[in-house]
Amino acid sequence: MLLDIAGRELTTLEIRDALTPYLESLLEEHGRTLVNVVENFPDPPVKDKPVTQVSPPDSAVDSKKLKAVSRVSETGPAGKLRPQVLYLMELGMDLEKIKVITRRFPSFAYYSLEGKIKPVVEFLLELGVPKSDIPIILSKRPQLCGISLSENLIPTMTFLENLGVDKKQWAKVIYRFPALLTYSRQKVKTTLDFLYEMGISSENVGKILTRCPNIISYSVEDKLRPTAKYFRSLGVDIAVLLLRCPQTFGLSIEANLKPVTEFFLDKGYTVEEVGIMTSRYGALYTFSLVDNLIPKWDFFLTMDYSKSELIKFPQYFGYSLEERIKPRVAVVKESGVKLLLNQILSLSSRDFEKALKKKIEKQLTDQV
């Protein structure tokens, strides 16, 4: 179980974003074998049957990759690797990782140190990006090093800042989604037009891009619009949902959204009530049904609250069951009083103790 410092469970999307660079590296190294393992888990993958005819590999592409990987592995007369490779290693990127990036994006091997890589790295550091984050950013989007600072990166950033992207948050935005700076203006504009169409104000567009830069990568017609249509069928205010939890629009309707909706409908909630819960807490759909929603629902049934309490406070599902919910519920039960669900979970430890003490004192006074 992964938690943040406030005792909140990380969402499926947050975990995915953290694992993506690692999985991409494994995919580059193991290819189709990794895909087979994932698709067939927990059963071992079925070995492919031999075929009589095999299409020849794209020799030109393979040759390009081999030459690029060979280039980053070469040593000079003094037995040292190329300057750009040594520089990347000083930043914390090992040689194998550099090879993985190069296999995925061969051009990376030909970027000069002084003309391409170093200027971009220094620019990122000046923005406040921690040195330890540089290898991760370059692993996610090595193309950044091939883009001109003066002609592309800086103008793109200025363009996005004019849309409201918080200048102070660039380090976090780039770490989350470095590809944002490599998209064309037209691609960005297409997403912006959709956000405006959904009722997002110019001021709030910047907030959404800052919080979830990945939204630029989603296809408007294949992803964003169908998702908006689905949530609208539940009575959800799309503008509110986009502002509060834009990450929800990166989920699959069939694999993520519908199962969660059906889960709550099966528990006796109406479509309207599910819509209210979603409007109040859009992140509801970003949690795992099996690992999060079901066990927390089962525990909720032991808490002597009506189901309407979750309509008022669906954020319940965002707190850790073992680290937050169970311990605090136990304390409240032991005290012999009853607090609202949001008082139990959302208050800091100090305020929680105050609220509990006040409730106990009131109960004693009423008894007198």
MOPESUL-V580335 format. One line per field, one symbol per residue. ss: DSSP state (~ for helix, > for strand, _ for the rest). burial: # if it has 24 or more other C-alpha atoms within 12 Angstrom, else .. A space follows every 50 residues. Layout:
ss = ???
burial = ???
//
This chain:
ss = __>____>>__~~~~~~~~~~~~~~~~~~~_~~~~~~~~~__________ ________~~~~~~~~~~~~~~~_>_____>_~~~~~~~~____~~~~~~ ~~~~_~~~~~__~~~~~~~~~~~~~~____~~~~~~~~~~_~~~~~__~~ ~~~~~~~~~~~~____~~~~~~~~~~_~~~~~__~~~~~~~~~~~~~___ _~~~~~~~~~~_~~~~~__~~~~~~~~~~~~~_____~~~~~~~_~~~~~ __~~~~~~~~~~~~~~____~~~~~~~~~~_~~~~~__~~~~~~~~~~~~ _______~~~~~_~~~~~>_~~~~~~~~~~~~~~~_____~~~~~~__~~ ~~~~~~~~~~~~~~~~~_
burial = .#....########..#...#..###.#...................... ..............#.#######........####.##..#.#.#.#### ###########....######.##....#.#.###############.#. ..#..##.###.####..###############....#..##.##..#.# ...###############.#..######.###.#.############### ###..######.##....#.#.#################..##..##..# ..#...#..############..##..##..#.....#########.... .#..##............
//
